[in-house]
Every structure is written in structure tokens, then in C-alpha cells.
């Protein structure tokens, strides 16, 4: 299923946001937003690590303190081409 997502719009998987960026976004939301502060930080980080690039970008657009994490126009308009990196990443994830 993950390989099918990679072959479609590339924002359906997480390639632009590293684990570190997703974790930092979760920490910022936890400390700056009342709704996210109600959740346990480790659960929030776990959720963010499962989000796609598109979902993380939507959060960055919705919250001003995450503005530095927004994707550029070039990233948003990247073609739906399967990159070797994405295929290897999701192939390895399936083996785990």
C-alpha cells in the first residue's frame, strides 16, 4: 500500500519532513496550543511520526508558530515520480 502511495501524489507519504522535524513540530504545538497541550507529548509525537507530508504541511499552515516548517511551492508541486529513496524506505519499512 505504501508503494502505491509513493507512485501517486508524493505528499501522501512523509519524505520532506524528517522524524526530527515532525518531533519538533509536535513539541511546539504541545507547548503553544491549548488543544494539543491536553494530550501527552509522547502520544502526540507518535501521531506526528505517522502523518504524511501533506498532513504536517496543513498543520504548519494552520499554526503561525509552525510557519518555518511549511513546504515550499517547489515541494508542493513536485511531480508524482517514484523516487528510489522513497521506494527503498517503504520497502524496508515493510520488512520490519
C-alpha positions in Angstrom: 0.0 0.0 0.0 2.8 2.4 0.8 4.4 1.9 -2.6 1.1 2.7 -4.2 1.0 6.0 -2.2 4.5 6.8 -3.4 3.5 6.3 -7.0 0.6 8.7 -6.6 1.0 12.3 -5.2 4.2 12.3 -3.3 2.8 14.3 -0.4 0.8 11.2 0.7 3.9 9.8 2.3 6.5 11.5 4.5 9.7 12.3 2.7 10.1 16.0 3.1 9.7 16.0 6.9 12.3 14.1 8.9 11.5 12.4 12.2 13.3 15.3 13.9 11.2 17.9 12.2 7.9 16.1 13.0 9.0 15.7 16.6 9.9 19.4 16.9 6.5 20.4 15.4 4.7 18.2 17.9 6.7 19.7 20.8 5.9 23.3 19.6 2.2 22.5 19.3 2.2 20.9 22.7 3.8 23.9 24.3 1.9 26.6 22.4 -1.6 25.3 21.7 -4.2 24.6 24.4 -5.9 21.7 22.5 -2.6 19.9 21.9 -1.3 20.6 25.4 -4.1 18.4 26.8 -2.5 15.4 25.1 0.5 13.5 26.4 3.6 14.6 24.4 4.8 11.1 23.7 1.4 10.3 22.1 1.5 13.5 20.1 4.9 12.7 18.8 3.9 9.2 17.9 0.9 10.6 15.9 3.0 13.2 14.1 5.5 10.5 13.1 2.7 8.7 11.3 1.4 11.8 9.4 2.1 12.3 5.7 3.9 15.4 4.4 0.5 16.9 3.4 -0.9 16.5 6.9 2.2 18.0 8.5 2.1 20.9 6.0 -1.6 21.6 6.8 -0.7 21.9 10.5 2.2 24.2 9.6 -0.2 26.4 7.6 -2.8 26.4 10.4 -0.5 27.4 13.2 1.6 30.5 12.9 4.4 29.3 15.2 4.9 26.3 12.8 5.4 28.7 9.8 9.1 27.7 9.4 8.0 24.1 8.7 5.8 25.0 5.7 6.7 23.3 2.4 7.9 25.5 -0.4 5.9 25.8 -3.7 8.5 23.7 -5.4 8.0 20.9 -2.9 4.2 21.1 -3.2 4.3 20.9 -7.0 6.9 18.1 -7.2 5.9 15.5 -9.8 4.4 12.2 -8.9 7.5 10.2 -9.7 8.6 7.3 -7.6 12.0 8.2 -6.2 14.4 5.5 -5.5 14.8 6.8 -1.9 11.1 6.5 -1.3 10.8 3.0 -2.7 13.7 1.8 -0.6 12.4 3.5 2.5 9.0 1.9 2.3 10.3 -1.5 1.2 12.5 -1.6 4.3 9.6 -0.5 6.5 7.5 -3.4 5.2 10.2 -5.8 6.1 10.3 -4.7 9.8 
